[in-house]
């Protein structure tokens, strides 16, 4: 990955973490407000989904940065396998 791509990915991940932090803060507020169990669970489920999305992004970035040759031609079997792996990870985590 080029430095600009790395910086872009870093910013994207940091934004995701900040959104997750905001969602966790919302869970805490709901508990402090003695909200209903269903409201707390709904907020907690949203946090879990956001965290799963974050994990999927980090895994995808790792695969693309460390396993795929940036010089490989389109249709390269290793690149195709990496793309398939990314799709599978996203289907399980998001």
PyMOL commands that set and color helices and strands:
alter all, ss='L'
color gray80, all
select helices_A, chain A and resi 3-32+37-66+77-93
alter helices_A, ss='H'
color red, helices_A
deselect
rebuild
show_as cartoon
